[in-house]
Amino acid sequence: MTVKHLSSQFDTDLTDICTEVLQMGGLVEAQVQSAIRALETFDVAFADQVIAAEARVNRQEIEIDAHCSNIIARRQPTARDLRLLLAISKSITNLERVGDEAYKIAKRSKRIIGEVARSTIEFSEIRRSAALAAEMLRKALDAFARQDSTSAAAIVRDDRALDEEFRSFVRKLMSYMMENPKLISVSLDYLFIAKAIERIGDHATNIAEFTIYVAKGTDVRHIDQEALEQEANKP
């Protein structure tokens, strides 16, 4: 934290809760990476790692939210400090949902591993989408840690590229299903995974927007990219 308070304990409280958020973010990042590796390698062990971590992520969300509420009740923060705590409460909800999406990818990957037709479908778009979504999440957590609004704005731009990869893959899957009805089942599993990856990008974008809110004091949700970048880069 760049602003020091009269109470050093308040500074400690804010530092501690930010550390907790980043620790949760690290666990969720690991979930996403393991889910992607399960899909790429057809290795059930990676999928099982994601599924096993689900309860821990859920528990961390509850614990951090309680910590956040406790700080607000005891310290009655204002201005940037209040924005930070509100953003933390919303960001951990998004992190928990990223964990949910990783869980979905892992479960669907386990289904695909048992599908004979899995090798028939070429899914390079999913690989690119997964890499982009994972990078967006990493950058969002880094921007949050440094309260870097400029970097956060760039993440929102990346979401457009991820959306285009998703649309491209959907078009490919439709072709597969029309050409060979036997591929419908596995195609739907891949579609479910592609949508989960796209949602991970959405949640990373939300975290980036909350970072801008903390740093600049402006709610940038639901505004166009140009206006968002102007807010993010203002002095």
C-alpha positions in Angstrom: 0.0 0.0 0.0 1.3 3.4 -0.9 -0.7 5.4 1.6 0.2 5.2 5.3 -2.4 5.5 8.0 -2.1 6.8 11.5 -2.8 3.3 12.7 0.0 1.0 11.6 -2.3 -2.0 12.3 -4.7 -0.7 9.6 -1.8 -0.8 7.1 -1.1 -4.3 8.3 -4.7 -5.3 7.9 -4.8 -4.0 4.3 -1.5 -5.7 3.4 -2.6 -9.0 4.9 -5.9 -9.1 3.1 -4.3 -8.2 -0.2 -1.8 -11.0 0.3 -4.7 -13.4 0.9 -6.3 -12.3 -2.3 -3.1 -13.0 -4.3 -2.7 -16.4 -2.6 -6.2 -17.3 -3.6 -5.4 -16.0 -7.1 -2.3 -18.2 -7.2 -4.4 -21.3 -6.4 -7.0 -20.5 -9.0 -4.3 -19.9 -11.6 -2.9 -23.4 -10.8 -6.4 -24.8 -11.2 -6.7 -23.2 -14.7 -3.3 -24.5 -15.7 -4.0 -28.0 -14.6 -7.4 -28.0 -16.3 -5.8 -27.0 -19.6 -3.1 -29.6 -19.2 -5.7 -32.3 -18.6 -7.3 -31.3 -21.9 -4.1 -31.1 -23.9 -2.6 -34.3 -22.6 -5.7 -36.4 -21.9 -4.3 -37.1 -18.5 -7.0 -37.7 -15.8 -4.5 -36.9 -13.0 -4.5 -33.2 -14.0 -8.3 -33.1 -14.0 -8.4 -34.7 -10.6 -6.0 -32.0 -9.2 -8.5 -29.3 -10.2 -11.4 -31.1 -8.7 -9.6 -31.7 -5.5 -8.8 -28.0 -5.1 -12.4 -26.8 -5.5 -13.3 -26.9 -1.9 -10.2 -25.0 -0.8 -11.0 -22.2 -3.3 -14.5 -22.0 -2.0 -13.3 -21.9 1.6 -10.8 -19.1 0.8 -13.5 -16.9 -0.7 -15.6 -17.2 2.5 -12.6 -16.5 4.8 -11.4 -13.5 2.8 -14.9 -12.1 2.6 -15.3 -12.4 6.3 -11.9 -10.7 6.9 -13.0 -7.9 4.6 -16.2 -7.4 6.4 -14.4 -7.4 9.7 -12.0 -4.7 8.6 -14.8 -2.5 7.3 -16.7 -2.9 10.6 -13.6 -2.1 12.8 -11.9 0.6 10.7 -14.8 2.3 8.9 -12.6 3.1 5.9 -13.3 5.9 3.5 -12.2 6.9 0.0 -9.6 4.7 -1.6 -9.4 2.3 1.3 -13.1 1.6 1.1 -12.9 1.2 -2.7 -10.1 -1.3 -2.2 -12.1 -3.4 0.3 -15.2 -3.4 -1.9 -13.1 -4.3 -4.9 -11.5 -7.2 -3.0 -15.0 -8.5 -2.1 -16.0 -8.5 -5.7 -12.7 -9.8 -7.0 -12.7 -12.9 -4.9 -16.2 -13.7 -6.1 -14.7 -13.6 -9.6 -11.8 -15.7 -8.6 -14.1 -18.3 -7.1 -16.0 -18.4 -10.4 -12.8 -18.8 -12.3 -12.2 -21.9 -10.1 -15.7 -23.1 -11.0 -14.9 -22.8 -14.7 -11.7 -24.7 -14.3 -13.7 -27.3 -12.4 -16.1 -27.6 -15.4 -13.2 -27.9 -17.8 -11.7 -30.7 -15.7 -15.0 -32.6 -15.6 -15.6 -32.3 -19.3 -12.0 -33.2 -20.0 -12.5 -36.4 -18.1 -15.5 -37.2 -20.3 -13.5 -36.4 -23.5 -10.7 -38.7 -22.4 -13.2 -41.5 -22.6 -14.5 -40.6 -26.0 -13.1 -42.6 -29.0 -13.9 -39.7 -31.3 -11.8 -37.1 -29.4 -8.9 -37.3 -31.8 -11.1 -36.4 -34.8 -11.6 -32.8 -33.7 -8.8 -30.3 -34.2 -9.0 -27.8 -31.3 -6.1 -25.3 -31.9 -8.5 -22.4 -31.1 -9.1 -23.9 -27.6 -5.4 -24.1 -27.0 -4.9 -20.4 -28.0 -8.0 -19.3 -26.1 -6.8 -21.2 -23.0 -3.3 -19.6 -23.2 -4.8 -16.2 -23.6 -7.3 -16.6 -20.8 -4.6 -17.9 -18.4 -2.4 -14.9 -19.3 -5.3 -12.5 -18.8 -5.8 -13.9 -15.3 -2.1 -13.6 -14.5 -2.0 -10.0 -15.7 -5.2 -9.1 -13.9 -3.7 -10.4 -10.6 -0.4 -8.6 -11.3 -2.3 -5.3 -12.1 -4.3 -5.7 -8.9 -1.1 -6.3 -6.8 0.5 -3.1 -8.2 -2.8 -1.1 -8.5 -1.7 -0.5 -12.1 -4.7 0.9 -14.0 -2.9 1.2 -17.3 -2.1 -2.5 -17.4 -5.6 -3.3 -16.2 -7.0 -1.4 -19.3 -4.9 -3.6 -21.6 -6.5 -6.7 -20.2 -10.0 -5.4 -21.1 -8.7 -5.1 -24.7 -7.4 -8.7 -24.7 -11.0 -9.9 -23.9 -12.0 -9.0 -27.4 -9.4 -11.4 -28.9 -10.6 -14.1 -26.6 -14.2 -13.6 -27.7 -13.2 -13.9 -31.4 -11.3 -17.2 -30.7 -14.4 -18.5 -29.1 -16.7 -17.6 -32.0 -14.2 -19.1 -34.5 -14.2 -22.4 -32.6 -18.0 -22.5 -32.4 -18.2 -22.1 -36.2 -15.7 -25.0 -36.5 -17.7 -27.2 -34.2 -20.9 -26.6 -36.1 -19.2 -27.8 -39.2 -18.0 -31.0 -37.5 -21.5 -31.8 -36.2 -23.2 -31.2 -39.5 -20.7 -33.3 -41.4 -20.6 -36.2 -38.9 -23.5 -36.7 -36.4 -21.3 -39.2 -34.5 -19.2 -36.2 -33.3 -22.1 -34.3 -31.7 -21.5 -35.6 -28.2 -17.7 -34.9 -28.1 -18.3 -31.6 -29.9 -20.7 -30.5 -27.2 -18.1 -31.3 -24.6 -15.6 -29.1 -26.4 -18.1 -26.4 -26.8 -18.8 -26.4 -23.0 -15.0 -26.2 -22.4 -14.6 -23.3 -24.9 -17.4 -21.4 -23.2 -15.8 -22.0 -19.8 -12.5 -20.6 -21.1 -14.3 -17.5 -22.5 -15.9 -17.0 -19.1 -12.4 -17.1 -17.4 -11.5 -14.2 -19.6 -14.6 -12.3 -18.6 -13.8 -12.8 -14.9 -10.2 -11.6 -15.4 -11.6 -8.6 -17.2 -13.9 -7.9 -14.2 -10.9 -8.0 -11.8 -9.1 -5.5 -14.1 -12.0 -3.2 -14.0 -12.1 -3.3 -10.2 -8.4 -2.4 -10.2 -9.1 0.7 -12.3 -12.0 1.5 -9.8 -9.6 1.4 -6.9 -6.8 3.3 -8.6 -8.9 6.1 -10.2 -12.1 6.1 -8.2 -14.3 5.6 -11.4 -16.6 2.7 -12.0 -15.6 1.6 -15.6 -18.0 -1.3 -16.0 -20.3 -1.1 -19.0 -18.4 1.8 -20.8 -16.7 1.6 -24.1 -13.0 0.8 -24.5 -11.9 4.3 -25.4 -13.6 5.9 -22.3 -12.2 3.1 -20.1 -8.7 3.7 -21.3 -9.1 7.5 -20.7 -10.1 6.9 -17.1 -7.3 4.3 -16.6 -4.6 6.7 -17.9 -5.7 9.9 -16.3 -3.3 11.5 -13.8 
